[in-house]
Amino acid sequence: MITAIVTFALPQPITLAEAQKIFLSTAPRYQNLPGLLRKYYVLSEDGRTAGGVYLWQSREAAQAVYDDAWRAFVREKYGSEPQLTYLHTPVVVDNLTHEIVSGA
């Protein structure tokens, strides 16, 4: 498994309520996305940085989504270029399902 962390600076700070409204408007595009296991929308405490933490089955699945069209969507929606970091995710502890999942 791969975790992708996406962040982008916002042109002006937003509140948690504003972020929730915006994020709910884009959430459906990530449902049933091939290879995406989970997505967490995130907002910094000062409201100046937003993004997502994604858990993917593979880096290839992630890279299939993070293309030029996706980058253009983020730039248009949020006003800045997304920054992307990939991390290996060998084990996940899920306390909601009471599972420990190994990516190996």
C-alpha positions as CSV (number, residue, x, y, z in Angstrom):
1,M,0.0,0.0,0.0
2,I,1.0,3.6,-0.6
3,T,0.0,6.7,1.3
4,A,-0.1,9.9,-0.7
5,I,-0.1,13.2,1.2
6,V,-1.3,16.2,-0.9
7,T,-1.2,19.7,0.4
8,F,-1.7,23.1,-1.1
9,A,-1.7,26.7,0.2
10,L,-5.0,28.5,0.1
11,P,-5.1,32.0,-1.2
12,Q,-6.9,33.1,2.0
13,P,-7.6,31.2,5.2
14,I,-10.9,29.3,5.5
15,T,-12.9,28.1,8.4
16,L,-13.5,24.5,9.3
17,A,-17.1,24.9,8.3
18,E,-16.1,26.4,4.9
19,A,-13.6,23.6,4.4
20,Q,-16.3,20.9,5.1
21,K,-18.7,22.4,2.6
22,I,-16.0,22.6,-0.1
23,F,-14.7,19.1,0.6
24,L,-18.2,17.6,0.6
25,S,-18.6,19.1,-2.9
26,T,-15.6,17.2,-4.2
27,A,-15.9,14.0,-2.2
28,P,-18.1,12.1,-4.7
29,R,-15.3,12.2,-7.3
30,Y,-13.2,9.9,-5.1
31,Q,-15.9,7.3,-4.4
32,N,-15.3,4.0,-6.2
33,L,-12.0,5.3,-7.6
34,P,-9.9,2.2,-8.7
35,G,-7.2,1.5,-6.1
36,L,-8.2,4.1,-3.5
37,L,-8.9,2.6,-0.1
38,R,-9.4,5.7,1.9
39,K,-9.2,9.5,1.7
40,Y,-9.0,12.0,4.5
41,Y,-9.5,15.6,3.8
42,V,-7.3,17.9,6.0
43,L,-7.2,21.5,6.9
44,S,-4.4,23.2,9.0
45,E,-5.4,24.8,12.2
46,D,-4.8,28.3,10.8
47,G,-7.0,27.5,7.8
48,R,-4.2,28.4,5.3
49,T,-3.3,24.9,4.1
50,A,-5.6,22.1,2.9
51,G,-5.2,18.8,1.3
52,G,-5.8,15.1,1.6
53,V,-4.2,11.9,2.9
54,Y,-4.9,9.0,0.6
55,L,-4.4,5.3,1.1
56,W,-3.9,3.5,-2.2
57,Q,-3.4,-0.1,-3.1
58,S,-0.4,0.8,-5.2
59,R,1.6,3.8,-6.4
60,E,0.5,3.0,-9.9
61,A,-3.1,3.4,-8.9
62,A,-2.3,6.8,-7.3
63,Q,-0.3,8.0,-10.2
64,A,-3.1,7.2,-12.6
65,V,-5.2,9.8,-10.7
66,Y,-2.6,12.5,-10.1
67,D,-2.3,13.5,-13.7
68,D,-2.2,16.9,-15.4
69,A,-6.1,17.2,-15.3
70,W,-6.1,16.5,-11.6
71,R,-3.5,19.1,-11.0
72,A,-5.4,21.6,-13.1
73,F,-8.6,20.8,-11.1
74,V,-6.8,21.5,-7.8
75,R,-5.3,24.7,-9.1
76,E,-8.6,26.0,-10.3
77,K,-10.6,24.9,-7.2
78,Y,-8.1,26.0,-4.5
79,G,-5.9,28.5,-6.2
80,S,-2.4,26.9,-5.8
81,E,-0.3,24.0,-7.1
82,P,-0.6,20.8,-5.1
83,Q,2.4,19.3,-3.3
84,L,2.5,15.5,-3.4
85,T,4.5,13.1,-1.2
86,Y,4.4,9.3,-1.5
87,L,5.1,7.0,1.5
88,H,5.1,3.2,1.7
89,T,2.4,1.9,4.1
90,P,3.4,-1.6,5.2
91,V,0.9,-1.9,8.0
92,V,-2.4,-0.1,8.9
93,V,-4.1,-0.3,12.3
94,D,-7.9,0.2,11.9
95,N,-9.6,0.7,15.2
96,L,-13.0,1.0,13.6
97,T,-12.9,-2.4,12.0
98,H,-10.6,-3.8,14.7
99,E,-8.2,-5.0,12.0
100,I,-4.5,-4.8,11.4
101,V,-3.8,-4.8,7.7
102,S,-0.5,-5.7,6.1
103,G,0.3,-4.2,2.7
104,A,2.9,-6.9,2.0
